[in-house]
Amino acid sequence: MESALEEIEFLALSSNRVEVLRLLASGPHTRGELAAETGASQATLGRIIADFEERSWIRRTAGEYVATATGRIVADGFTDLLDSLETERGLRDIVEYLPTDAMDFDLRHLADATITVPSQTRPNAPLQRLLDLLRDAETVRTFSHAFNDQTIRVVQERVSAGDQQFSGVFSPGAIDALTADDRLRAQLESLLAEPAASVRVRSDGVPLAVMVADDVVHMLLRDDSGVLRASLDTTAPAVREWAVETFDTYWESAEPLSGAL
């Protein structure tokens, strides 16, 4: 294990080593091509090539260098490690708010996710991100423990204009909060009257706040006190598959909400 850690350290201490091995794992390169793509000096490249040849990670053929089978194993493994660490760094500040127990997919699929957090100048930035996605989406499926006044207003406007198909599964508390307010109750009744809108209530509740807006999956993330801490959205196919399957599960276990409230 110690020697393997030493090899990891050998690569990690030089971004040029990592990049040269990655390039050679992708296909043959001349020394000049490596210099052009990495910006490394000829002296640096000479040392890297010698070190890699000593480890049998690369070989020279017809004036070009290419990774060996074991070199490709090292390149692929190190790339996976870097990707995992980059994902972890991106999620580090919000991981405690992620519903990981319910997220049946590899978190590495969130590597390119957009994370929106509140700030002093934009305290409602996560919710605003949700509203922006709603305003552009043609098809929306959501399962959530909340359905606030801004969200229902945007959905009602889009659906009544014929610009959106909406399906939602909500917890009883989310619907009770709307019907307790006369204005919001009227908006909900107006939404329910639209053929393009379907709303169901799940008596067992909905512990998540997830929306699938066309190809985008959006999550609102709250702490244990219910304070909105961040939002996360991604177009990763694996995450969308999870979100759609979870929506279908909640949908099947929920009861339709009638138009007369």
C-alpha positions in Angstrom: 0.0 0.0 0.0 2.8 2.4 0.8 4.4 2.0 -2.6 1.1 2.6 -4.3 0.7 5.8 -2.2 4.1 6.8 -3.3 3.1 6.5 -6.9 0.0 8.6 -6.3 2.2 11.2 -4.6 4.6 11.1 -7.6 1.8 11.9 -10.0 0.0 14.4 -7.7 3.0 16.5 -7.1 3.2 17.5 -10.8 0.2 18.7 -12.9 2.5 18.2 -16.0 2.9 14.5 -15.2 -0.9 14.1 -14.8 -1.5 15.9 -18.1 1.2 14.1 -20.1 -0.1 10.6 -18.9 -3.7 11.6 -19.7 -2.7 12.7 -23.2 -0.7 9.6 -23.9 -3.5 7.4 -22.6 -5.8 9.1 -25.2 -3.5 8.3 -28.1 0.0 8.6 -29.5 1.7 12.1 -29.3 5.1 13.4 -30.4 7.2 15.2 -27.9 6.5 18.5 -29.7 2.7 17.9 -29.4 3.1 17.2 -25.7 5.0 20.4 -25.3 2.4 22.4 -27.2 -0.6 20.9 -25.2 1.0 21.1 -21.8 3.2 24.2 -22.0 6.0 22.2 -20.3 9.6 22.8 -21.3 11.6 20.2 -23.2 13.7 19.6 -20.1 10.6 18.9 -18.0 9.2 16.6 -20.6 12.4 14.7 -20.8 12.3 14.0 -17.1 8.6 13.0 -17.2 9.1 10.7 -20.2 12.1 9.0 -18.6 10.2 8.5 -15.3 7.2 7.1 -17.2 9.4 4.7 -19.3 11.1 3.5 -16.2 7.7 2.6 -14.8 6.6 1.0 -18.1 3.7 3.4 -18.3 4.5 4.6 -21.8 6.5 3.3 -24.8 8.0 5.0 -27.8 7.0 3.9 -31.3 7.7 5.5 -34.7 8.8 8.8 -33.1 5.7 9.0 -30.9 4.9 8.2 -27.3 1.8 6.3 -26.2 0.6 4.8 -22.9 1.0 1.1 -22.3 -1.9 -1.0 -21.0 -0.8 -0.4 -17.4 -0.2 3.3 -18.1 -3.8 3.5 -19.2 -4.9 1.8 -16.0 -3.0 4.4 -13.9 -4.3 7.3 -16.0 -7.9 6.2 -15.8 -7.7 5.5 -12.0 -6.0 8.8 -11.3 -8.6 10.7 -13.4 -11.4 9.0 -11.5 -9.8 10.0 -8.2 -9.4 13.6 -9.4 -13.1 13.7 -10.6 -14.2 12.3 -7.2 -12.2 14.9 -5.3 -13.5 17.7 -7.6 -17.1 16.6 -7.0 -16.5 16.4 -3.2 -15.1 19.9 -3.2 -18.1 21.2 -5.0 -20.5 19.5 -2.7 -18.6 20.0 0.6 -20.5 23.0 1.8 -24.0 21.5 1.1 -23.5 17.8 1.7 -25.1 17.9 5.1 -28.3 19.2 3.5 -28.4 16.6 0.7 -31.1 13.9 1.1 -28.5 11.2 0.4 -30.5 8.4 2.0 -33.1 8.9 -0.8 -30.7 9.7 -3.6 -30.2 6.3 -5.3 -27.4 7.4 -7.7 -23.7 7.9 -7.5 -22.9 11.4 -6.2 -20.3 11.7 -8.9 -23.2 12.4 -11.3 -23.4 15.8 -9.5 -20.0 16.8 -10.7 -21.3 19.5 -13.1 -24.3 20.5 -10.9 -25.2 24.2 -10.5 -25.2 25.1 -6.8 -27.0 28.3 -5.8 -26.7 29.6 -2.2 -28.2 32.6 -0.5 -26.1 35.7 -0.2 -26.5 39.1 1.6 -27.5 40.7 -1.7 -29.6 37.7 -3.0 -31.1 35.9 0.1 -33.7 34.2 -2.1 -31.2 33.1 -4.8 -32.1 29.4 -4.5 -35.8 30.0 -4.9 -35.2 32.5 -7.7 -33.2 29.7 -9.5 -36.3 27.5 -9.2 -38.6 30.2 -10.6 -36.3 30.8 -13.5 -36.4 27.1 -14.5 -40.2 27.1 -14.1 -40.6 30.0 -16.4 -38.7 28.2 -19.2 -40.0 24.6 -18.8 -42.7 23.1 -21.0 -43.1 20.0 -18.8 -42.8 20.0 -15.1 -43.0 17.1 -12.6 -42.4 17.8 -9.0 -42.7 16.1 -5.6 -42.3 18.4 -2.6 -43.2 19.2 1.0 -43.8 22.9 -0.1 -45.7 24.8 -2.8 -45.2 28.5 -2.1 -47.1 31.5 -3.4 -44.4 32.5 -6.0 -44.1 29.0 -7.4 -47.8 28.4 -7.8 -48.2 31.9 -9.4 -45.6 31.1 -12.1 -47.0 27.6 -12.7 -50.6 28.9 -12.9 -49.6 31.6 -15.4 -47.6 29.2 -17.6 -50.3 26.4 -17.5 -53.2 28.8 -18.2 -51.3 30.3 -21.1 -50.9 26.8 -22.6 -47.1 26.9 -22.2 -46.7 24.2 -19.6 -47.8 20.7 -18.6 -47.6 20.4 -14.8 -47.9 17.4 -12.5 -47.2 17.7 -8.8 -47.2 15.5 -5.7 -47.3 17.3 -2.4 -47.4 16.6 1.3 -50.7 17.5 3.1 -48.9 20.3 4.9 -48.0 22.0 1.6 -51.7 22.0 0.5 -53.0 23.0 3.9 -50.7 26.1 3.8 -52.2 27.1 0.5 -55.8 26.6 1.4 -55.5 28.5 4.6 -54.9 31.7 2.6 -57.9 32.8 0.5 -55.8 34.3 -2.3 -53.6 31.2 -2.6 -56.6 28.9 -2.3 -58.1 30.7 -5.3 -54.9 30.3 -7.3 -54.7 26.6 -6.5 -58.4 26.1 -7.5 -57.6 28.0 -10.8 -54.7 25.7 -11.4 -56.7 22.6 -10.7 -59.3 23.7 -13.3 -56.6 23.6 -16.0 -56.6 20.3 -18.1 -52.8 20.6 -18.3 -52.3 20.5 -14.5 -52.6 17.5 -12.2 -52.0 17.7 -8.4 -51.9 14.8 -6.0 -51.5 14.7 -2.2 -49.5 12.0 -0.5 -50.8 11.3 3.0 -47.5 9.9 4.2 -45.8 13.2 3.2 -43.0 14.0 0.8 -39.6 14.4 2.5 -37.9 15.9 -0.5 -38.3 19.1 -2.7 -37.5 18.0 -6.2 -38.6 19.3 -9.6 -38.0 17.9 -13.0 -38.2 20.8 -15.5 -37.8 19.3 -19.0 -34.2 17.9 -18.8 -33.2 19.7 -15.6 -33.5 18.2 -12.1 -33.7 20.9 -9.4 -33.6 20.3 -5.6 -34.2 22.8 -2.8 -32.0 22.0 0.2 -33.0 22.9 3.7 -31.5 22.3 7.1 -33.1 20.4 10.0 -34.9 23.7 11.0 -36.4 24.1 7.6 -34.2 27.0 6.6 -33.4 27.1 2.9 -29.7 26.6 2.5 -29.1 26.0 -1.2 -30.5 24.7 -4.4 -28.9 22.3 -6.8 -29.7 21.5 -10.4 -28.3 19.2 -13.0 -28.9 17.7 -16.4 -27.1 14.5 -15.6 -29.1 11.6 -17.2 -28.6 9.3 -14.1 -30.0 12.0 -11.8 -33.0 12.7 -14.0 -33.7 8.9 -14.2 -33.7 8.8 -10.4 -35.9 11.8 -10.1 -38.5 10.6 -12.6 -38.7 7.1 -11.0 -39.1 8.7 -7.6 -41.8 11.0 -8.9 -43.7 8.0 -10.4 -43.4 6.2 -7.0 -44.9 9.1 -5.1 -47.5 9.7 -7.8 -48.8 6.1 -7.6 -49.1 6.3 -3.8 -50.9 9.7 -3.7 -54.5 10.7 -4.1 -55.8 13.2 -6.7 -56.6 16.7 -5.3 -60.1 17.8 -6.3 -60.9 21.2 -7.8 -63.4 22.1 -5.0 -61.3 22.8 -1.9 
